[in-house]
Amino acid sequence: MNEVHWSDSELRKFVEAESHYSWFSDVSDREDDRSRFREEVRSRIVASAQIGLLERVGVVTDPEGIAAVAVDLTLELCCKDDTRRWLLVSTEPWDYLTEWITLEIVKSYKATAGRKRPSDKILKEIERANQ
């Protein structure tokens, strides 16, 4: 079975349509498009994003997680006008989307990597008390 991918035009159309919705909009009629977009992300950008993340920060990532982040970030594009505009005018929007998603995940990783969780402090205190 041949997989049919969204064209650049279809990606732009999806992003443009999503940018017209707000948090208060009823988007129940958009769920099919959002599910199809998630499938496109899985098949088109997840592998490249995983490679980029492994190269940049040395972490292995979950394909479903990357797809979920891509959907969330893309739906937020209406708040990030510069990113959305560049995606709409880029000659390679899927490549741009891949790079943008990868960079956003790298920023998130760097912001959280190495931070101690509150439970770490509690565990240390318990360990000290038991000595």
Buried (B, 14 or more C-beta within 10 A) or exposed (E): EEEEEBEBEBBBBBBBEBBEEEEEEEBEEBEEBBEEBBBBBBEBBBEBBBEBBEEBBEEEBEEEEBBEBBBEBBBBBBEBEEBBEEBBEBEEBBBBBBBBBBBBBBEEBEEEEEEEEEEEEEEEEEEEEEE
